Each structure stands twice: as C-alpha cells, then as structure tokens.
Amino acid sequence: MASDQPTGTSVDTRPRIHLEGVAKSFNGRTVVDVEQLTLGDHPIEGLIGPNGAGKTTLMRLIMHSASLDRGTVTFYPNGPDSEPVTLSETPPHRMAHLGVVKSNQVIMDFDKLTVLDSLLLAAASTDHERGYRLFNEDEVYGGARNEIDWYLDRFDFEDPLGHARSAGEKKLLDIIRCLLLRPRLLLLDEPTAGLPDEIRDRLTEVLKEKCEQTGMSVIVVEHDLSVIWTLSHFVHFMAEGSVILQGDPEWIRQHDTVIEKYLGSEHVGD
C-alpha cells in the first residue's frame, strides 16, 4: 500500500479492525490482496474505488461471510490496546455479539413483518430469541420504546404499523435495524442507494450523531461520492484488490491516481 500523506492514529477506545496478509481469489482471479490495513482510526471512514476493486468482497471477508484464502482479520473492540478478537476464526453468527454489524448491499426484508415488528425484532435481547418469547411485544417495546420512537420520528415511513413499501424504505429499515443492535463497528454497503435526497441527508446526520454519542466506528462503501466527501473523516481508495491510497477526503479527491483510475477530471470540482 502506498500513500504520500502521513496518516497518524490516535490512541483511544474507538474500535478498530486490522487486516494482515488478507487475500481472496475467485476462479484464479485475485479480488482482494491487502497486506496491512487498519479500519476505524476515525469515526467515519469511506472505502471507495472503481467497480471490481474488491470493496464488497473485503467487507464480506471481515464479516466472515466469505472465507479467506490467507491472512487474518483482528478486531480491537475498545481501541488498539484492548484484548483482540480474531474475526477470521469467529463464526458469523457471533459477530453481532461482538459489536461488529454489516448492512446488506442487496435489499433484504422480512416480508411478513411490519416496520414496527421488524424494529422490535432487532431490539429484542438474546433472552427473547426463543420462539415462545420472540413476540412478547410489550416487554421488548417497553425496553426499547424511546429508541424505536426516535427513529420512527426521525424517518418518515409511510405506515410504521404496516409494511415497508418502497425499496428506499426497505433499505432504510435495514440500516435502522443495524443501529438498534448498538454496534461498536458498523459496516455500511451502499447505504444511500435508492434513498431520496432528504432521507439520505437525514441518515448522514444520524450516523454522525451516533458516532459522536456512542464512540461507534463506521466504514462506508458508497458510489455516491457526495456522501463520501461530506460524511467521511478519512477515506481509503481501493483499486485492483488493494488499498493504494489513504487520506482525508479532500486530499483523496484531488489525488492524480484517484482522478485517473476512478473519478475523471470532470468530477474533481463537484
């Protein structure tokens, strides 16, 4: 990985993920090849690059939903000095318990659940993850009422007591479910795709608020670069499976390599 800008880190309790010697190939083609990479030094970090750069595959490797060909992925839940957890040896279903959560790139929804029931399911503690207790709504809602109502007030679902109708509502519902899990580190894969501009802007405000209030770290893969430039504190640029540049958004935006491989000169001043 090359960078001609210094990238210092701060020692605090913000969660980090460190990748070392991580590689993945499909049908003989190397999709990800990352020797050293730390994610989470800053509250919100963008991960950008052209189609086929390996961004989504990298996130799947972190979540252990795709197997590594080689390398390790390590999670530091309370900063670089905390006890590490090797994610690459952790079953995927344990990720949320560790505080590592990822949204879905492709819209996925519980078609039979209303918006409210879907949020209740996300807010339910592990004590309620049994068939006979799962829909004890009064108890679950009583414990999470303020938080769920806050999200419902902030985002205008057409019918919170009905089903999510549009693709945008389903995408938003997926992200709110992730936030209700109270993650330590949240991976977002194209979170604003399909969202109206007003809701997109509201979502970026909420993410900033949650990072500030809770110390959560967020990693965002996003093709809407206006979101990356305004939301991210730091940006990683991937090309051909490797992270080749890292820096603050404006520096990345102006870099010749990024312009040549991804942006094109017409986007620099946008």
Short mmCIF file of the C-alpha atoms (twelve columns), coordinates in Angstrom:
data_MODEL
# 
_entry.id   MODEL 
# 
loop_
_atom_site.group_PDB 
_atom_site.id 
_atom_site.type_symbol 
_atom_site.label_atom_id 
_atom_site.label_alt_id 
_atom_site.label_comp_id 
_atom_site.label_asym_id 
_atom_site.label_seq_id 
_atom_site.Cartn_x 
_atom_site.Cartn_y 
_atom_site.Cartn_z 
_atom_site.pdbx_PDB_model_num 
ATOM 1   C CA . MET A 1   0.000   0.000   0.000   1 
ATOM 2   C CA . ALA A 2   1.318   3.397   -0.968  1 
ATOM 3   C CA . SER A 3   0.496   6.788   0.436   1 
ATOM 4   C CA . ASP A 4   2.370   10.068  0.192   1 
ATOM 5   C CA . GLN A 5   0.412   11.625  3.071   1 
ATOM 6   C CA . PRO A 6   1.108   10.809  6.729   1 
ATOM 7   C CA . THR A 7   -1.798  9.019   8.417   1 
ATOM 8   C CA . GLY A 8   -1.353  9.168   12.184  1 
ATOM 9   C CA . THR A 9   -3.669  7.351   14.567  1 
ATOM 10  C CA . SER A 10  -4.964  8.370   17.957  1 
ATOM 11  C CA . VAL A 11  -4.867  6.081   20.968  1 
ATOM 12  C CA . ASP A 12  -8.396  5.902   22.375  1 
ATOM 13  C CA . THR A 13  -11.207 3.430   22.913  1 
ATOM 14  C CA . ARG A 14  -12.633 3.616   19.398  1 
ATOM 15  C CA . PRO A 15  -12.971 0.091   17.936  1 
ATOM 16  C CA . ARG A 16  -10.632 -0.948  15.147  1 
ATOM 17  C CA . ILE A 17  -10.290 -3.775  12.666  1 
ATOM 18  C CA . HIS A 18  -6.853  -4.771  11.438  1 
ATOM 19  C CA . LEU A 19  -6.273  -6.881  8.334   1 
ATOM 20  C CA . GLU A 20  -2.954  -8.578  7.746   1 
ATOM 21  C CA . GLY A 21  -1.969  -10.561 4.666   1 
ATOM 22  C CA . VAL A 22  -5.610  -10.874 3.570   1 
ATOM 23  C CA . ALA A 23  -6.225  -12.356 0.131   1 
ATOM 24  C CA . LYS A 24  -9.160  -13.792 -1.805  1 
ATOM 25  C CA . SER A 25  -9.377  -15.154 -5.336  1 
ATOM 26  C CA . PHE A 26  -12.268 -16.366 -7.459  1 
ATOM 27  C CA . ASN A 27  -11.642 -18.629 -10.446 1 
ATOM 28  C CA . GLY A 28  -7.952  -17.809 -10.396 1 
ATOM 29  C CA . ARG A 29  -8.515  -14.026 -10.309 1 
ATOM 30  C CA . THR A 30  -7.273  -12.142 -7.236  1 
ATOM 31  C CA . VAL A 31  -10.110 -9.981  -5.951  1 
ATOM 32  C CA . VAL A 32  -8.582  -8.830  -2.634  1 
ATOM 33  C CA . ASP A 33  -4.898  -8.592  -1.759  1 
ATOM 34  C CA . VAL A 34  -4.310  -6.432  1.331   1 
ATOM 35  C CA . GLU A 35  -1.048  -6.736  3.257   1 
ATOM 36  C CA . GLN A 36  -1.764  -4.263  6.088   1 
ATOM 37  C CA . LEU A 37  -4.914  -2.225  6.704   1 
ATOM 38  C CA . THR A 38  -6.477  -0.695  9.821   1 
ATOM 39  C CA . LEU A 39  -10.089 0.473   9.744   1 
ATOM 40  C CA . GLY A 40  -11.664 2.583   12.494  1 
ATOM 41  C CA . ASP A 41  -8.971  5.071   13.450  1 
ATOM 42  C CA . HIS A 42  -11.537 7.760   12.601  1 
ATOM 43  C CA . PRO A 43  -15.259 7.883   13.453  1 
ATOM 44  C CA . ILE A 44  -16.493 7.506   9.851   1 
ATOM 45  C CA . GLU A 45  -14.281 6.173   7.075   1 
ATOM 46  C CA . GLY A 46  -15.122 5.816   3.407   1 
ATOM 47  C CA . LEU A 47  -13.995 2.920   1.230   1 
ATOM 48  C CA . ILE A 48  -14.156 3.824   -2.440  1 
ATOM 49  C CA . GLY A 49  -12.870 2.581   -5.763  1 
ATOM 50  C CA . PRO A 50  -13.991 1.532   -9.225  1 
ATOM 51  C CA . ASN A 51  -16.333 -1.393  -9.836  1 
ATOM 52  C CA . GLY A 52  -14.471 -4.649  -9.278  1 
ATOM 53  C CA . ALA A 53  -11.943 -3.064  -6.907  1 
ATOM 54  C CA . GLY A 54  -12.819 -5.596  -4.203  1 
ATOM 55  C CA . LYS A 55  -14.688 -3.348  -1.745  1 
ATOM 56  C CA . THR A 56  -17.703 -5.556  -1.089  1 
ATOM 57  C CA . THR A 57  -15.571 -8.712  -1.025  1 
ATOM 58  C CA . LEU A 58  -13.330 -7.068  1.570   1 
ATOM 59  C CA . MET A 59  -16.336 -6.344  3.762   1 
ATOM 60  C CA . ARG A 60  -17.573 -9.922  3.368   1 
ATOM 61  C CA . LEU A 61  -14.147 -11.198 4.415   1 
ATOM 62  C CA . ILE A 62  -14.285 -9.024  7.525   1 
ATOM 63  C CA . MET A 63  -17.711 -10.457 8.393   1 
ATOM 64  C CA . HIS A 64  -16.519 -13.990 7.686   1 
ATOM 65  C CA . SER A 65  -19.366 -14.468 5.202   1 
ATOM 66  C CA . ALA A 66  -16.656 -15.269 2.647   1 
ATOM 67  C CA . SER A 67  -13.667 -17.428 3.504   1 
ATOM 68  C CA . LEU A 68  -10.118 -16.104 3.415   1 
ATOM 69  C CA . ASP A 69  -7.561  -17.706 1.138   1 
ATOM 70  C CA . ARG A 70  -4.947  -16.431 3.583   1 
ATOM 71  C CA . GLY A 71  -4.432  -13.796 6.255   1 
ATOM 72  C CA . THR A 72  -6.104  -12.715 9.481   1 
ATOM 73  C CA . VAL A 73  -8.761  -10.180 10.438  1 
ATOM 74  C CA . THR A 74  -8.491  -8.919  14.025  1 
ATOM 75  C CA . PHE A 75  -10.992 -6.828  15.969  1 
ATOM 76  C CA . TYR A 76  -9.966  -4.477  18.784  1 
ATOM 77  C CA . PRO A 77  -13.305 -3.677  20.466  1 
ATOM 78  C CA . ASN A 78  -12.039 -0.880  22.719  1 
ATOM 79  C CA . GLY A 79  -9.101  0.596   20.864  1 
ATOM 80  C CA . PRO A 80  -5.674  -0.678  19.884  1 
ATOM 81  C CA . ASP A 81  -4.699  -1.546  23.460  1 
ATOM 82  C CA . SER A 82  -7.761  -3.727  24.112  1 
ATOM 83  C CA . GLU A 83  -7.878  -7.515  24.037  1 
ATOM 84  C CA . PRO A 84  -8.026  -8.548  20.363  1 
ATOM 85  C CA . VAL A 85  -10.528 -10.958 18.824  1 
ATOM 86  C CA . THR A 86  -9.621  -12.867 15.664  1 
ATOM 87  C CA . LEU A 87  -12.681 -12.367 13.464  1 
ATOM 88  C CA . SER A 88  -11.345 -14.738 10.840  1 
ATOM 89  C CA . GLU A 89  -11.753 -17.529 13.428  1 
ATOM 90  C CA . THR A 90  -15.145 -16.341 14.691  1 
ATOM 91  C CA . PRO A 91  -18.426 -17.870 13.438  1 
ATOM 92  C CA . PRO A 92  -20.517 -15.289 11.529  1 
ATOM 93  C CA . HIS A 93  -23.425 -15.554 13.972  1 
ATOM 94  C CA . ARG A 94  -21.138 -14.323 16.779  1 
ATOM 95  C CA . MET A 95  -20.266 -11.079 15.011  1 
ATOM 96  C CA . ALA A 96  -23.211 -9.050  16.309  1 
ATOM 97  C CA . HIS A 97  -22.494 -10.183 19.878  1 
ATOM 98  C CA . LEU A 98  -19.002 -8.740  19.451  1 
ATOM 99  C CA . GLY A 99  -20.476 -5.480  18.174  1 
ATOM 100 C CA . VAL A 100 -19.482 -5.914  14.503  1 
ATOM 101 C CA . VAL A 101 -22.524 -5.389  12.254  1 
ATOM 102 C CA . LYS A 102 -22.965 -5.030  8.479   1 
ATOM 103 C CA . SER A 103 -25.887 -3.750  6.429   1 
ATOM 104 C CA . ASN A 104 -26.981 -5.527  3.269   1 
ATOM 105 C CA . GLN A 105 -25.914 -4.275  -0.143  1 
ATOM 106 C CA . VAL A 106 -28.876 -6.028  -1.762  1 
ATOM 107 C CA . ILE A 107 -32.207 -5.108  -0.168  1 
ATOM 108 C CA . MET A 108 -33.415 -7.830  2.190   1 
ATOM 109 C CA . ASP A 109 -36.585 -7.626  4.211   1 
ATOM 110 C CA . PHE A 110 -38.877 -9.726  6.376   1 
ATOM 111 C CA . ASP A 111 -41.872 -9.600  4.046   1 
ATOM 112 C CA . LYS A 112 -44.343 -10.783 6.693   1 
ATOM 113 C CA . LEU A 113 -43.266 -8.271  9.349   1 
ATOM 114 C CA . THR A 114 -44.474 -4.707  9.704   1 
ATOM 115 C CA . VAL A 115 -41.973 -1.881  10.040  1 
ATOM 116 C CA . LEU A 116 -42.534 -1.805  13.808  1 
ATOM 117 C CA . ASP A 117 -42.263 -5.586  14.218  1 
ATOM 118 C CA . SER A 118 -39.042 -5.604  12.218  1 
ATOM 119 C CA . LEU A 119 -37.563 -2.978  14.546  1 
ATOM 120 C CA . LEU A 120 -38.801 -4.863  17.602  1 
ATOM 121 C CA . LEU A 121 -37.044 -7.964  16.344  1 
ATOM 122 C CA . ALA A 122 -33.774 -6.038  16.052  1 
ATOM 123 C CA . ALA A 123 -34.215 -4.502  19.502  1 
ATOM 124 C CA . ALA A 124 -35.021 -7.795  21.230  1 
ATOM 125 C CA . SER A 125 -32.339 -9.018  23.600  1 
ATOM 126 C CA . THR A 126 -30.918 -12.532 23.380  1 
ATOM 127 C CA . ASP A 127 -33.344 -13.522 26.158  1 
ATOM 128 C CA . HIS A 128 -36.154 -13.021 23.642  1 
ATOM 129 C CA . GLU A 129 -34.533 -15.003 20.841  1 
ATOM 130 C CA . ARG A 130 -36.697 -18.016 21.594  1 
ATOM 131 C CA . GLY A 131 -39.862 -18.941 19.786  1 
ATOM 132 C CA . TYR A 132 -42.131 -18.579 22.789  1 
ATOM 133 C CA . ARG A 133 -40.774 -15.147 23.786  1 
ATOM 134 C CA . LEU A 134 -39.843 -13.527 20.497  1 
ATOM 135 C CA . PHE A 135 -43.037 -11.545 20.079  1 
ATOM 136 C CA . ASN A 136 -43.633 -10.543 23.663  1 
ATOM 137 C CA . GLU A 137 -44.029 -7.055  22.231  1 
ATOM 138 C CA . ASP A 138 -44.955 -5.225  25.421  1 
ATOM 139 C CA . GLU A 139 -41.753 -6.262  27.175  1 
ATOM 140 C CA . VAL A 140 -39.484 -5.672  24.169  1 
ATOM 141 C CA . TYR A 141 -41.146 -2.391  23.236  1 
ATOM 142 C CA . GLY A 142 -41.051 -1.228  26.844  1 
ATOM 143 C CA . GLY A 143 -37.278 -1.613  26.902  1 
ATOM 144 C CA . ALA A 144 -36.630 -0.056  23.502  1 
ATOM 145 C CA . ARG A 145 -39.590 2.294   23.116  1 
ATOM 146 C CA . ASN A 146 -37.715 5.579   23.270  1 
ATOM 147 C CA . GLU A 147 -35.074 4.449   20.804  1 
ATOM 148 C CA . ILE A 148 -37.540 2.968   18.308  1 
ATOM 149 C CA . ASP A 149 -39.814 6.019   18.512  1 
ATOM 150 C CA . TRP A 150 -36.797 8.267   17.968  1 
ATOM 151 C CA . TYR A 151 -36.041 6.538   14.676  1 
ATOM 152 C CA . LEU A 152 -39.691 6.482   13.588  1 
ATOM 153 C CA . ASP A 153 -39.978 10.205  14.307  1 
ATOM 154 C CA . ARG A 154 -36.726 10.953  12.501  1 
ATOM 155 C CA . PHE A 155 -37.573 8.993   9.359   1 
ATOM 156 C CA . ASP A 156 -40.980 9.306   7.753   1 
ATOM 157 C CA . PHE A 157 -42.119 5.776   6.976   1 
ATOM 158 C CA . GLU A 158 -45.387 5.878   5.091   1 
ATOM 159 C CA . ASP A 159 -47.005 3.433   7.512   1 
ATOM 160 C CA . PRO A 160 -44.922 2.306   10.531  1 
ATOM 161 C CA . LEU A 161 -47.687 -0.140  11.521  1 
ATOM 162 C CA . GLY A 162 -47.741 -1.575  8.019   1 
ATOM 163 C CA . HIS A 163 -45.075 -2.991  5.728   1 
ATOM 164 C CA . ALA A 164 -42.126 -1.164  4.214   1 
ATOM 165 C CA . ARG A 165 -43.294 -0.421  0.694   1 
ATOM 166 C CA . SER A 166 -40.591 1.186   -1.381  1 
ATOM 167 C CA . ALA A 167 -37.057 -0.013  -1.989  1 
ATOM 168 C CA . GLY A 168 -35.861 3.102   -0.150  1 
ATOM 169 C CA . GLU A 169 -37.947 2.271   2.934   1 
ATOM 170 C CA . LYS A 170 -36.615 -1.293  2.961   1 
ATOM 171 C CA . LYS A 171 -33.033 -0.056  2.664   1 
ATOM 172 C CA . LEU A 172 -33.579 2.450   5.479   1 
ATOM 173 C CA . LEU A 173 -35.234 -0.192  7.654   1 
ATOM 174 C CA . ASP A 174 -32.217 -2.472  7.244   1 
ATOM 175 C CA . ILE A 175 -29.854 0.303   8.399   1 
ATOM 176 C CA . ILE A 176 -32.024 1.205   11.412  1 
ATOM 177 C CA . ARG A 177 -32.126 -2.466  12.409  1 
ATOM 178 C CA . CYS A 178 -28.326 -2.437  12.354  1 
ATOM 179 C CA . LEU A 179 -28.222 0.682   14.538  1 
ATOM 180 C CA . LEU A 180 -30.671 -0.850  17.023  1 
ATOM 181 C CA . LEU A 181 -28.105 -3.586  17.605  1 
ATOM 182 C CA . ARG A 182 -25.898 -0.804  19.034  1 
ATOM 183 C CA . PRO A 183 -22.797 -1.854  17.122  1 
ATOM 184 C CA . ARG A 184 -19.262 -0.996  18.110  1 
ATOM 185 C CA . LEU A 185 -18.212 -1.089  14.460  1 
ATOM 186 C CA . LEU A 186 -20.736 -0.748  11.641  1 
ATOM 187 C CA . LEU A 187 -20.053 -1.659  8.014   1 
ATOM 188 C CA . LEU A 188 -22.394 0.012   5.525   1 
ATOM 189 C CA . ASP A 189 -22.505 -1.220  1.931   1 
ATOM 190 C CA . GLU A 190 -24.061 1.433   -0.343  1 
ATOM 191 C CA . PRO A 191 -26.379 2.700   2.416   1 
ATOM 192 C CA . THR A 192 -27.930 5.579   0.466   1 
ATOM 193 C CA . ALA A 193 -28.760 3.700   -2.749  1 
ATOM 194 C CA . GLY A 194 -32.438 4.288   -3.529  1 
ATOM 195 C CA . LEU A 195 -32.950 6.902   -0.810  1 
ATOM 196 C CA . PRO A 196 -34.465 10.321  -1.624  1 
ATOM 197 C CA . ASP A 197 -32.041 13.191  -1.102  1 
ATOM 198 C CA . GLU A 198 -33.808 14.420  2.041   1 
ATOM 199 C CA . ILE A 199 -33.703 10.996  3.709   1 
ATOM 200 C CA . ARG A 200 -30.097 10.494  2.582   1 
ATOM 201 C CA . ASP A 201 -29.087 13.751  4.246   1 
ATOM 202 C CA . ARG A 202 -31.015 12.858  7.402   1 
ATOM 203 C CA . LEU A 203 -29.301 9.474   7.544   1 
ATOM 204 C CA . THR A 204 -25.844 11.017  7.307   1 
ATOM 205 C CA . GLU A 205 -26.763 13.340  10.194  1 
ATOM 206 C CA . VAL A 206 -27.907 10.383  12.301  1 
ATOM 207 C CA . LEU A 207 -24.715 8.449   11.617  1 
ATOM 208 C CA . LYS A 208 -22.608 11.414  12.689  1 
ATOM 209 C CA . GLU A 209 -24.665 11.819  15.859  1 
ATOM 210 C CA . LYS A 210 -24.393 8.142   16.791  1 
ATOM 211 C CA . CYS A 211 -20.629 8.101   16.269  1 
ATOM 212 C CA . GLU A 212 -20.234 11.146  18.478  1 
ATOM 213 C CA . GLN A 213 -22.577 9.875   21.193  1 
ATOM 214 C CA . THR A 214 -21.510 6.225   21.369  1 
ATOM 215 C CA . GLY A 215 -17.929 6.047   20.082  1 
ATOM 216 C CA . MET A 216 -19.049 3.743   17.272  1 
ATOM 217 C CA . SER A 217 -16.839 3.444   14.182  1 
ATOM 218 C CA . VAL A 218 -18.448 3.331   10.736  1 
ATOM 219 C CA . ILE A 219 -16.958 2.080   7.465   1 
ATOM 220 C CA . VAL A 220 -18.922 3.121   4.370   1 
ATOM 221 C CA . VAL A 221 -18.758 1.708   0.851   1 
ATOM 222 C CA . GLU A 222 -20.643 4.171   -1.320  1 
ATOM 223 C CA . HIS A 223 -20.776 5.077   -5.008  1 
ATOM 224 C CA . ASP A 224 -22.492 8.406   -4.316  1 
ATOM 225 C CA . LEU A 225 -19.288 10.316  -3.758  1 
ATOM 226 C CA . SER A 226 -21.099 13.395  -2.465  1 
ATOM 227 C CA . VAL A 227 -21.941 11.228  0.570   1 
ATOM 228 C CA . ILE A 228 -18.317 10.140  0.960   1 
ATOM 229 C CA . TRP A 229 -16.941 13.688  0.764   1 
ATOM 230 C CA . THR A 230 -19.418 15.112  3.306   1 
ATOM 231 C CA . LEU A 231 -19.763 12.143  5.687   1 
ATOM 232 C CA . SER A 232 -16.269 10.652  5.957   1 
ATOM 233 C CA . HIS A 233 -13.448 11.847  8.179   1 
ATOM 234 C CA . PHE A 234 -10.986 9.637   6.296   1 
ATOM 235 C CA . VAL A 235 -11.041 7.716   3.004   1 
ATOM 236 C CA . HIS A 236 -9.424  4.509   1.768   1 
ATOM 237 C CA . PHE A 237 -9.097  4.117   -2.003  1 
ATOM 238 C CA . MET A 238 -9.090  0.596   -3.467  1 
ATOM 239 C CA . ALA A 239 -8.071  -0.478  -6.950  1 
ATOM 240 C CA . GLU A 240 -7.470  -3.980  -8.301  1 
ATOM 241 C CA . GLY A 241 -7.970  -5.575  -4.905  1 
ATOM 242 C CA . SER A 242 -5.576  -3.402  -2.872  1 
ATOM 243 C CA . VAL A 243 -5.890  -0.253  -0.797  1 
ATOM 244 C CA . ILE A 244 -3.434  2.004   -2.577  1 
ATOM 245 C CA . LEU A 245 -4.179  5.410   -1.018  1 
ATOM 246 C CA . GLN A 246 -5.452  6.699   2.316   1 
ATOM 247 C CA . GLY A 247 -6.083  10.241  3.488   1 
ATOM 248 C CA . ASP A 248 -8.614  12.935  4.287   1 
ATOM 249 C CA . PRO A 249 -11.483 13.270  1.774   1 
ATOM 250 C CA . GLU A 250 -10.282 16.418  0.037   1 
ATOM 251 C CA . TRP A 251 -6.765  15.053  -0.403  1 
ATOM 252 C CA . ILE A 252 -8.095  11.798  -1.868  1 
ATOM 253 C CA . ARG A 253 -10.471 13.714  -4.114  1 
ATOM 254 C CA . GLN A 254 -7.652  15.753  -5.625  1 
ATOM 255 C CA . HIS A 255 -5.123  12.922  -5.980  1 
ATOM 256 C CA . ASP A 256 -3.983  12.218  -9.536  1 
ATOM 257 C CA . THR A 257 -4.243  8.444   -9.101  1 
ATOM 258 C CA . VAL A 258 -7.857  8.653   -7.911  1 
ATOM 259 C CA . ILE A 259 -8.753  11.020  -10.730 1 
ATOM 260 C CA . GLU A 260 -7.135  8.761   -13.320 1 
ATOM 261 C CA . LYS A 261 -8.457  5.419   -12.066 1 
ATOM 262 C CA . TYR A 262 -11.875 6.446   -10.781 1 
ATOM 263 C CA . LEU A 263 -13.173 9.985   -10.839 1 
ATOM 264 C CA . GLY A 264 -12.183 11.562  -14.101 1 
ATOM 265 C CA . SER A 265 -11.171 15.209  -14.131 1 
ATOM 266 C CA . GLU A 266 -14.764 16.424  -14.557 1 
ATOM 267 C CA . HIS A 267 -15.714 15.244  -11.025 1 
ATOM 268 C CA . VAL A 268 -12.963 16.958  -9.058  1 
ATOM 269 C CA . GLY A 269 -14.762 20.260  -8.696  1 
ATOM 270 C CA . ASP A 270 -18.204 18.784  -7.939  1 
# 
